Structure formats: structure tokens, C-alpha cells
Amino acid sequence: AEAALRRAQTLEAVGQLTAGVAHDFNNLLQAIRSGLYLLSPHVPDRSRKLVDASLQAVDRGAKLVRQLMVFSRRETLQPRPVDPRALIAGVGELLQKAVGPPVSITTDIAPDIAPAMVDPTQAELAVLNLAINARDAMPQGGRLIIGARNARLEQPQGAAPAGDYVVLSVSDNGTGMPPEVLERVLEPFFTTKAVGKGTGLGLSMVHGFVAQSGGDMRIESRTGEGTTVSLWLPRAAAMPAAAEDAADPVSLPAQ
Ligand code: ADP
């Protein structure tokens, strides 16, 4: 419990730091963007490619920074009933762009799936984060399964009290994690990915979001076999009306 508290405090501090830095960075990137934009009609043709590439890089940076801002602005969570089918459909669309052909994506949704009570945009980003990790764990290709089922917690677990839950899961048959990695994945900034590839914030932020939503996250992983991350999200009383389903659009980090 003490470790969990320390982690929550670290994460809180990291969240505040991230929000501040992301905000300043965003302003800087906007300044660079306008500079490049104003410059671009005046550069000779042979340098145009360079300016275009710089603009694209700035846009990618801005996208990442916006996601960090969304994730670290904890107070803006707006939980409402979300249809897991709609959520997964939204993520699937984005995933098709991020996950290349060697990775096949399938969904496994219980026919009687209940609505979850979560912030739809954050939930979508959370699943997207897990899916990107899954993709990264399958460089040679593989199978990614996004599942949704109803479940009951008889005992409280993590931040989740006993009760009814909707479990969203992301499974891959990639590299899996050895125990010494699994032990550390919730540490902010812990990453095994190459510099510039991973921030080490993904799972900590997903865990923070889920805990703040009154749910819990479970990770099962075996080296050489794959990983399943499950998000236990509180169940909502009723499905949303169709028009309320759609989450705000989110964008993928370009990689
Ligand atoms: P990042 O993806 O930026 O490294 P995360 O917090 O999302 O940050 O993940 C931390 C580490 O956990 C990753 O660097 C990787 O070693 C491990 N990891 C996460 N998801 C998976 C997965 N699906 N399969 C294998 N390893 C994973």
C-alpha cells in the first residue's frame, strides 16, 4: 500500500510537471510553426523539402504535447455512460492507421456487454496506448485482440470497490515481459524502448486514469508468449443514447 501511495504521489507530481512543461512546449511549437510558415514562401525550391519536413515534425510534436496535456489535466475527467462497442470501433479506426499489415486486429465483445462509466476520450486514449504497446511488442507481426466483457468484483481491488465492471482488454502474442520489467512498468518514465520511441509514461497514465475512474488495471505477461492488459471500468446503469456515444476525436502519435 505504501508503494502504491508513493507511486500515486510521484504520478501526481509528474502530472503537474508534465502539464506545465507541455503547455510551455505547445507555445514554443506554435511559435516555430508560424515562423516556418511565414518563411516558407521565401525559401528557394531546393530547400522547400526541408521546410516541409520541419513543419511536419513540429505538427507531430504538437500532437504528442496535446495528448500529454489531455492525460495530465486530471480535473477534466468527464465520466458518462459509454458503449464499449462504440469505443472499440473508434479505437479500431485509428489503429488501422498505426498498426501495419503484419499485425491483425480482432475484437471479442460479449453480446450482452454493459455500458461503462468513464470519460470517453480518456478511455479511448487509454486503449489506444495499450494497443500501441502491443504493436511495439510485435515487431515481427502478430495478433492483437481487443476484448470487452462484463465482470463482478467480489472483493475490493486497487482503487476499485466490489461491484459490477466492464473489462476492456488488449492482448498481444508479442515478446511479453520478464518479471523485472513487469515489476517496474507503473513507474513513471520507466521504458525499455529506444530513446525517442518511448516516454515510459503510457502505462502509468493509463493506470492513473483507471484508478481515478474508480476502476483498476491488471497486467498478465509471459516472456515469449505475450501480454494482456485489462482495464476494469465501473459499470454504468444504462447505455447512452446513440448520439452520446461518440468520443471526441483523438489523434495517434505518429511513429
Ligand atoms: P513506453 O511505451 O513509452 O515505454 P509504457 O509505460 O507504456 O511506456 O510501458 C513501459 C514498458 O512496459 C515498455 O517500455 C515495455 O518494456 C513494457 N510493455 C508495455 N506494454 C507491453 C506489451 N504489451 N508487451 C511487452 N512489453 C510491454
Boltz pocket constraint, residues with backbone or C-beta under 6 A from the ligand:
constraints:
  - pocket:
      binder: B
      contacts: [[A, 129], [A, 130], [A, 133], [A, 134], [A, 137], [A, 172], [A, 174], [A, 175], [A, 176], [A, 177], [A, 181], [A, 185], [A, 187], [A, 190], [A, 191], [A, 192], [A, 193], [A, 197], [A, 198], [A, 199], [A, 200], [A, 201], [A, 202], [A, 203], [A, 204], [A, 226], [A, 227]]
      max_distance: 6.0
